[in-house]
């Protein structure tokens, strides 16, 4: 049994700020609100993660990147990642920094609340215009839709609002 240099949960969270979403390199898994908890045992670290969607094809990449990031900075060889199905991830877990990173990448962040009729409002991430139309509810991934800005004439993606209330 090897003695480890003591590391705190906060230090692990700090390390995970460097683990980017494999498809959106301007946003970390922390800023997407995907990391639910970190547990440090004597010889291992367990990181519980909420996938944005259970069928996300990038989950294995995320898992490998988490393990590599923690092992590169600590002397723990056993780093486990567990994907949780409950509680479900919701888009309100995205931090303000995450919303800025999405916008920087050209993806409109999800709204902080839905309209009374259940609809959602999206601004163009390029010019900020509200004069946009939904081109396709189905984007390149299950968590994004494709829209078109009639002001700057750019197509763009928007993160779908995901709430436990929907």
C-alpha positions as CSV (number, residue, x, y, z in Angstrom):
1,X,0.0,0.0,0.0
2,X,1.5,3.3,-1.1
3,X,1.3,6.5,0.9
4,X,-0.1,9.3,-1.2
5,X,0.6,13.0,-1.1
6,X,-2.6,14.3,0.4
7,X,-4.9,16.0,-2.0
8,X,-8.2,17.7,-1.3
9,X,-11.5,17.5,-3.1
10,X,-11.2,21.2,-4.0
11,X,-7.8,20.5,-5.6
12,X,-9.3,17.7,-7.7
13,X,-12.1,20.1,-8.8
14,X,-9.4,22.6,-9.7
15,X,-7.6,19.9,-11.8
16,X,-10.9,19.1,-13.6
17,X,-11.2,22.7,-14.7
18,X,-8.6,21.7,-17.3
19,X,-10.7,18.9,-18.7
20,X,-12.5,20.3,-21.6
21,X,-15.6,19.0,-23.4
22,X,-14.2,17.0,-26.3
23,X,-16.4,18.8,-28.8
24,X,-16.3,22.3,-27.3
25,X,-12.8,23.2,-26.2
26,X,-13.7,26.5,-24.6
27,X,-15.7,24.9,-21.8
28,X,-14.6,22.6,-19.0
29,X,-16.6,19.7,-17.6
30,X,-16.7,21.8,-14.4
31,X,-18.3,24.8,-16.1
32,X,-20.8,22.5,-17.8
33,X,-21.8,21.3,-14.4
34,X,-21.0,17.7,-15.1
35,X,-19.0,16.9,-12.0
36,X,-21.3,15.9,-9.2
37,X,-18.8,14.8,-6.6
38,X,-15.3,13.8,-5.7
39,X,-14.4,11.2,-3.1
40,X,-10.8,10.6,-2.0
41,X,-10.1,7.2,-0.4
42,X,-6.7,6.0,0.9
43,X,-5.6,4.6,-2.5
44,X,-8.1,5.9,-5.0
45,X,-10.1,8.9,-6.2
46,X,-13.7,8.4,-7.3
47,X,-15.2,11.1,-9.5
48,X,-19.0,11.0,-10.1
49,X,-20.1,12.7,-13.4
50,X,-23.5,13.7,-14.7
51,X,-23.5,13.2,-18.5
52,X,-25.3,16.0,-20.4
53,X,-27.1,13.1,-22.2
54,X,-26.8,9.4,-21.4
55,X,-26.3,8.5,-25.0
56,X,-23.5,11.0,-25.5
57,X,-20.8,9.4,-27.7
58,X,-18.1,11.5,-26.0
59,X,-18.5,9.8,-22.6
60,X,-15.5,7.5,-23.0
61,X,-13.3,10.4,-24.1
62,X,-14.4,12.4,-21.1
63,X,-13.7,9.5,-18.8
64,X,-10.2,9.0,-20.2
65,X,-9.4,12.7,-20.1
66,X,-10.5,12.9,-16.4
67,X,-8.4,9.9,-15.5
68,X,-5.4,11.3,-17.4
69,X,-5.7,14.8,-15.9
70,X,-5.9,13.6,-12.3
71,X,-3.1,11.0,-12.7
72,X,-0.8,13.6,-14.4
73,X,-1.0,15.9,-11.4
74,X,-1.3,13.4,-8.5
75,X,0.4,10.1,-7.6
76,X,-2.9,8.2,-7.4
77,X,-2.9,5.4,-9.9
78,X,-6.5,4.4,-9.2
79,X,-8.8,7.1,-10.5
80,X,-12.3,5.9,-11.2
81,X,-15.1,7.8,-13.1
82,X,-18.7,6.8,-12.5
83,X,-21.4,8.2,-14.8
84,X,-24.6,8.9,-12.8
85,X,-28.1,8.6,-14.1
86,X,-29.6,10.3,-11.1
87,X,-29.9,13.1,-10.4
88,X,-30.1,14.0,-14.1
89,X,-27.9,16.8,-15.5
90,X,-29.8,20.0,-16.2
91,X,-28.7,23.0,-18.2
92,X,-29.0,25.2,-15.2
93,X,-25.9,23.6,-13.8
94,X,-23.8,25.5,-16.5
95,X,-21.8,28.2,-14.8
96,X,-21.5,31.8,-16.0
97,X,-18.0,31.0,-17.2
98,X,-19.4,28.0,-19.1
99,X,-22.0,30.2,-20.7
100,X,-19.3,32.6,-21.8
101,X,-17.2,29.7,-23.2
102,X,-20.2,28.3,-25.2
103,X,-20.8,31.7,-26.7
104,X,-17.1,32.1,-27.5
105,X,-17.3,28.8,-29.4
106,X,-20.3,30.0,-31.3
107,X,-23.0,28.2,-29.4
108,X,-25.8,30.1,-27.7
109,X,-26.1,29.1,-24.1
110,X,-29.4,27.8,-22.8
111,X,-31.7,30.3,-21.3
112,X,-31.9,30.5,-17.5
113,X,-35.6,30.1,-17.6
114,X,-38.3,29.0,-20.1
115,X,-41.2,31.2,-21.1
116,X,-44.6,30.5,-19.6
117,X,-45.7,28.6,-22.7
118,X,-42.6,26.3,-22.4
119,X,-40.8,28.0,-25.3
120,X,-37.3,29.3,-25.0
121,X,-35.6,32.5,-26.2
122,X,-32.2,32.4,-28.0
123,X,-29.9,35.2,-28.9
124,X,-27.3,35.0,-31.6
125,X,-23.9,34.3,-30.1
126,X,-22.2,36.3,-32.8
127,X,-24.1,39.6,-32.9
128,X,-26.5,39.3,-30.0
129,X,-29.6,39.7,-32.2
130,X,-32.9,38.3,-31.1
131,X,-34.0,38.0,-34.7
132,X,-33.3,34.3,-35.0
133,X,-35.2,31.3,-36.3
134,X,-35.1,27.7,-35.4
135,X,-33.8,25.7,-38.4
136,X,-33.7,22.3,-36.8
137,X,-34.5,21.2,-33.3
138,X,-32.0,18.3,-33.9
139,X,-28.4,19.6,-34.0
140,X,-25.1,17.7,-34.3
141,X,-25.6,16.3,-30.8
142,X,-28.7,15.6,-28.7
143,X,-28.1,18.6,-26.5
144,X,-28.0,21.2,-29.3
145,X,-30.3,22.7,-32.0
146,X,-29.5,24.6,-35.2
147,X,-30.7,28.2,-35.6
148,X,-30.2,31.0,-38.1
149,X,-29.6,34.7,-37.3
150,X,-31.5,36.9,-39.7
151,X,-29.4,39.9,-38.6
152,X,-25.9,38.8,-39.3
153,X,-26.9,35.9,-41.6
154,X,-25.0,33.2,-39.6
155,X,-26.2,29.8,-38.8
156,X,-25.4,28.8,-35.2
157,X,-26.1,26.2,-32.6
158,X,-27.9,26.6,-29.3
159,X,-27.7,24.4,-26.2
160,X,-31.2,23.1,-25.5
161,X,-32.6,24.0,-22.1
162,X,-32.8,20.8,-20.1
163,X,-34.7,21.0,-16.8
164,X,-36.1,18.4,-14.4
165,X,-39.4,20.3,-14.7
166,X,-39.8,19.7,-18.4
